[in-house]
Amino acid sequence: MTKKRAAAAVGNDVISSTMGTGISAIQEPAPVPKPEPDPNPDPAPKPTPPPIPSPNPDPAPNPVPSPAPVPNPTPQPPEPAPLPQPNPDPDPAPVPPVPEPRPAPGEDKPAPSPLE
């Protein structure tokens, strides 16, 4: 059995995909170099620089100015004051009763009323 068939029979995709490329199927990971320590460590930490101010600082929002009131194009005349009403008499004078006609002397019947 050839190597290709042996790899295919095993089912190892890593070996079969790398065959013929010159790359070995099993590779050791490359050693990670350790960082060298700083030969001159800072004796004191550097102070933090102050924050850069904004070019347009706006501490408080400016309120939007309200538009000026628009004058009325046609002046309205003032409303006339209501006319004073005459004060009704709280106790009107009583209407005198119409006297009943009295019989004239010597007559038994009363005189006929002028309305009849």
C-alpha positions, 0 to 999 in steps of 0.5 A: 500500500502506498503512502497516499492510500495509507493516509486515505485509509486512515482518514487523516485530512492533515496528512493527505492535504499536506502531502506533496507540498514539502510540509511535514504533517506534524510540526512543532510550534515555534518557540515564542521569544520571551520579551527582554526586561527593560534595562532602564525601568522608570523610577517614578510613573509619569504624570497623566497629561491634562485632558485636551479642552474642546475647541468650542466649550459649551458649559450650558446650552443656550436657550432658543430665543422666542420670536418677537410677537408679530403686530396685528396688521389691522388695528382693532377698535376697542370694544364699546362699553355696555350702555348703562341700563336704567335701574328698574324701580324695585317697588313700582307704584300701585295702579289705582283700582277703577272705581265701580259705578255707583247708582245715581241718586234716585236710580236703582241700577248702576249707570252703564259702564262706558266700555259696554 
